Amino acid sequence: MVLERWSYDLECDAMWIFFANRVPRRATDNKTISKYGSSMALDDFDDVMVNEDDAPTEIDLFAAFEARGLDVTLPGARPPHGRLHPLTRVTRDMVRFFTSMGFAIEEGPEVETDFNNFEALNIPSDHPARDEQDTFYVEGGDVLRTHTSNVQIRTMAGRTPPFRFIAPGRVYRNDFGPRHSPMFLQIEGFLVDERVSFGDLKGILYAFARTLMGEDVELRFRANHFPFTEPSAEMDFRLAGAWLEWGGCGMIHPRVLERCGIDSERYQGFAFGMGIDRTAMRRFGIPHLRLLFEGDVRVLEQL
């Protein structure tokens, strides 16, 4: 179809070259233009009409080729080949693993109420995370969510376990630096059922890390404190180098379960979360987090 289109265009050019050569010239170029321009009368075509024997010849076609400077035997110009952004690739790999383990995918709003973002997650009113220097507040008292844990509250409320789900998405914190950004991507996972243990959590995370980063990855868990889990731990990973903080995890705090209407005496659950951006940085050897968001094609083409 492309060759046919170009062939048609070239034949049109040849026709116009042929036609122009046959237009009778007048004494003045201006008269010629006005006589054979867009306002030319029908009777004036008698001077330039030709019969079938006067159709364009190969010489006319070659003249059109020369005029356009086009060689139709050459291959066409191929448009630039795009690719998925590194963050999209890492996110899809993460989601693919957890869906293979039976986790559903849940989403929630990025502008959240104070209750779903803080109160329901057992974060007290005097907690540093609720200060304006750490959180973006909007008019009316709502906040730009500081984690995707708000999806945990929205999904668990009014539902009866067992259930397991992940919540990937954008989150916002008032932080800026080589390894921090006011906006970044996070993925969290939650599982609630009877007889759930910290060992189940570690087993899921070990399998996840090895699938995502290879069998040589090492994990370690350091005791820490989060208001919405108890016990809690920081999770680090290492790939033939220094340890790098990856995320947090722990058993869902009984108060969080109770605020979602779940019997904490019967059901237990675990939760974990990590930054997608930091994972992509380690996976592709990116030194600064901002390079992932600047959209510099020169950088993205190397990944």
RAFEN-V518931 format. One line per field, one symbol per residue. ss: DSSP state (H for helix, E for strand, C for the rest). phi: phi as a letter, one per 40 degrees, with the letter a starting at -180 (. if undefined). burial: I if it has 16 or more other C-alpha atoms within 10 Angstrom, else O. Layout:
# RAFEN-V518931
ss = ???
phi = ???
burial = ???
This chain:
# RAFEN-V518931
ss = CHHHHHHHHHHHHHHHHHHHHHCCCCCCHHHHHHHCCCCCCHHHHHHCCCCHHHCCCHHHHHHHHHHHCCCCCCCCCCCCCCCCCHHHHHHHHHHHHHHHCCCEECCCCCEECHHHHCHHHCCCCCCHHHCCCCCCECCCCCEECCCCHHHHHHHHCCCCCCEEEEEEEEEECCCCECCECCEEEEEEEEEEECCCCHHHHHHHHHHHHHHHHCCCCEEEEEEEEECCEEEEEEEEEECCCCCEEEEEEEEECHHHHHHCCCCCCCCEEEEEEEEHHHHHHHHHCCCCHHHHCCCCHHHHCCC
phi = .ccccccccccccccccccccccccbcbcccccccbcccccccccccbcbcccccdccccccccdcccgbbccccccccdccaccdcccccccccccccccgccbbbacccbcccccbdccgcccccdcccccbbccbchgcbcdcaccccdcccccgbbccaaabbcicbbacaaidbbacbabbbbbaabacfcbcccccccccccccccbhcccbbabbdabbcbbacbacbbbabfaccbcbibaicdcdccccccgbccccbbabbaaaccccccdccbgccbccccbcgcccccccc
burial = OOOOOOOOOIIOIIIOIIOOOOOOOOOOOOOOOOOIOOOOOOOOOOOOOOOOOOOIOOOIIOIIIOOOOOOOOOOOOOOOOOOOOIIOOIIOOIIOOIOOOOIIOIIIOIIIIIOIIIOIIIIOOOOOOIOOOOIIIOOOOIIIIIIIIIIIIIIIOOOOIOIIIIIIIIIIIOOOOOOIIOIIIIIIIIIIIOOOOOOOIIOOIIOIIOOIIOOOOIIOIOOOOIIIIIIIIIIIIIIOOOOOIIIIIIIIIIIIIOIIOIOIOOIIIIIIIIIIIIIIIOOOOIOOIIOIOOOOOOOOOOO
